[in-house]
């Protein structure tokens, strides 16, 4: 069976191999969650600091290795980097099954973070290499869905594996870290990706363009004779309007990246990740919500992302150029439900579903946009690596930013995170509406036609 790529077609097994890389990228730290409260009983040397290290370190270690992987993606050794990352991930999972000390688990969590960091950029980067146009957008939706449903199923699996006496069953939680074995088996199929898909387009020269750059260059040609062609070449490296109709006026290109577009894209993605983390992070703080209901709401959030990821193409065809506006409005609507209809489990479940749908629509668009802030296709995976760094930094800073807000406004209300971030998201919605014809929030027809 062949799968269309926008350039031709490729074998289904190759696509499955690419998909498999998304199965475990969101799992680091998951195995520790159900046993976190019992660690002091399991290990006599367990302290608050060590427990925090066990849960926080994997996500911190991921960040530098994501950047390293993104940089290595520009070489001809992509499959080697993927294989190394997968092997480290599996090794950490296997050794954790037999670990008998908290210090060893902390070390293995760092190895797990390193392995995950090496894999992460390629889970989306290979999609950027192989697919183009609406086919790329569809695949970005699928891999986003795969990552989210894997997280939901793995959460339930961990709960099942450690059921019973935790003193005897806690090791079983680490079985979820063996999921990348499937990726390791399928990696040989990645060698069937056409070599032309890895080919690098010539990098555009570093330059700054303005709307009047061509006229200025032509005038320079008349005034300066032979010195002008070089200036013209640099100035016209970037067209005033790109292929999708978005202005590139004033954009600086360095190292193969549109600097302005890249910065704004990373900031936008940072905020979307930060905002949609709030329900999952702070719902458990409501004393009237049971742990079971809190888990259900979190599962609904990720399940909604999964469903909309699979159905991304028809969703985008329905909303077209207003897709980003619709996605942001759904997240604002979710916060409105949390704020104005409090203490209702059913309403909060609906709110989580809305937030999940909004994020599920936006995430693949951000992935695709990240492949379009470069002037050289070989930089796509590196660009996606930067996006992943924004993701993990946003997740890490949720308690820091919300905590700072609570100190500034002198409140300890459990509703404060929802009001604070809800207002911020409403303001971002206005920005999305007013900037809907610009690159970051604009929708190209090639995404849905």
Secondary structure, 3 states (H helix, E strand, C coil): CEEECCCCEEEHHHHHHHHHCCCCCCCCCHHHHCCHHHHHHHCCCCCHHHHHHHHHHHHHHHHHHHHHHHHHCCCCCHHHHHHHHHHHHHHHHHHHCCCCCHHHHHHHHHHHHHHHHHHHHHHHHHHHHHCCHHHHHHHHHHHHHHHHHHHHHHHHHHHHHCCCCHHHHHHHHHHHHHCCHHHHHHHHHHCCCCHHHHCCCCCCCCEECCCCHHHHHHHHHHHHHHHHHHHHHHHCCCCCECCCCCECCCCEEECCEEHHHHHHHHHHHHHHHHHHHHHHHHHHHCCCCCHHHHHHHHHHHHHHHHHHHHCHHHHHHHHHHHHHHHHHHHHHHHHHHHHHCCCCHHHHHHHHHHHHHHHHHHHHHHHHHHCCCECCHHHHHHHHHHHHHHHHHHHHHHHHHHHHHHHHCCCCCCCHHHHHHHHHHHHHHHHHHHCCCCCCCCCCHHHCC
